[in-house]
Amino acid sequence: MIALILAGGCGTRLWPLSRELYPKQFLSLNGSSSLLRSTAELAKEHADEIVVATNREHLFNVRDEIGDIVSEDNIILEPHRKNTAPAIALASLFIAENYGDKSFLAMPSDHVLSRDFFDVVAKAETLAKEHLVTFGINPRYPATGYGYIKPGEPLSTGYRVEKFIEKPSREKAERLIKEGCFWNSGIFLFSPSVLMEEFKTHAPEIARYMHSYEELLNDYEKLPSISIDYAIMERSSRSAVMPYSGRWQDIGNWKSVYEIMPKDAKRNAVKGKAILRDAKECLIYGDDRLIACLGVENLAIIDTKDALLVASKEKSEEVKAIAEELLAEGREEAKIHTTVHKPWGYYTLLEDGERYKVKRLCIYPGRSISLQRHHHRAEHWIVVKGTAKVTREENGKLVEVFVHENESIYIPKSVKHRLENPGKVNLHLIEIQTGEYIQEDDIERFEDEYGRLKLFF
């Protein structure tokens, strides 16, 4: 079996912690490891190979998180976000061309699962030779944030799907549970050949481009943005459901984060520094600042360096609307954090004013920024820890200079330069930018080992 990890989403319901350029799959919400790494480590125990489908701009994040688990050759880069049906179609062709008609488990990167889930997957492999298999979770309460699956006639293992049901009201959820319905997990087991037949039957607008992996990749922008549920599963007569009663949690909103966190005597879940007085059933998720709560109940308080969310936990699903509004306005708080991850390391914005910007940079060992120049800003680098190898243009030639701790170097406007960490520990610097225009798109690259010559990241 192949494990296909879907890691291309934005996670807008977990704003302000999840941002467009650093979404929830890279966050540590369930322990010390990121959601993506936890999923990959679990899959590694049970799958023959792991394939990851993600957005093109997240390649370096995926590589840094799980490069020791997943070969870079097995990281599929979607050119555009198109929801799960196009992503799974692309991955299915990749798997068929590289591993044959071998069943694959399509699993989101943000679900918490027990190891015994894979025992159920093993039982379903025979079923996947003729059916499209999804996994139904035995409901623990009348959830309104999940879709439901109504099982039909029994099969050799599992059931034929009678009906998929959208997220219900609480009253309807209670009735569905009494009728024996399952939560829809959004996890699937497919064989490429069966899936191809169903794409041809039910989603010809995608199937017409599925001649090969490379051809579909080239035509990806032409595909509709649609989920695998709407495109195939709800239309197909070959959909089957396997019940699962073990641990499962979709980390899709702040209420679900609250559910997996340890609680105090008053059912408060706290990460970070907090003082609570007469507070009950609250989620306090902080960064550096102290959060004080007095006389509040059932709140989600999420504090980051540049944005604060205060909401009823019951309104967790609606956080997505706030994030989408911020994106529509072009607000930076929806796209990036004050800490921005790059292929070479990361930087943290310390201060941003008129005609100047101050950052703290971290360059990983053996990594370097591109050979570049800026037309509107100068840069001053002060080494805090480690040794920097700086390439700087002088009199038309590139000259290398080593800058040590407590030393600095100045890069004037329009001068080609490169910053490299030649050492074995992280290189930390303070970067001071000054000029009439100090936005990130003032960059001209000449050489770049990460293939970003035409990109602004």
Secondary structure, 3 states (H helix, E strand, C coil): CEEEEECCCCCHHHCCCCECCECHHHCCCCCCCCHHHHHHHHHHCCCCEEEEEEEHHHHHHHHHHHCCCCCHHHEEEECCCCCHHHHHHHHHHHHHHHHCCCCEEEEECCEEECCCHHHHHHHHCCHHHCCEEEEEECCCCCCCCCCEEEEEEECCCCEEEEEEECCCCHHHHHHHHHCCCEEEEEEEEECHHHHHHHHHHHCHHHHCCCCCHHHHHHCHHHCCCCCHHHHHHCCCCCEEEEEECCCEEECCCHHHHHHHCCCCCCCCEEECCEEEECCECCEEECCCCCEEEECCECEEEEECCCCEEEEEHHHHHHHHHHHHHHHHCCCHHHHCCCEEEECCEEEEEEEEECCEEEEEEEECCCCECCEEECCCEEEEEEEEECCEEEEEEECCEEEEEEECCCCEEEECCCCCEEEECCCCCCEEEEEEEEECCCCCCCCEEEECCCCCCCCCC
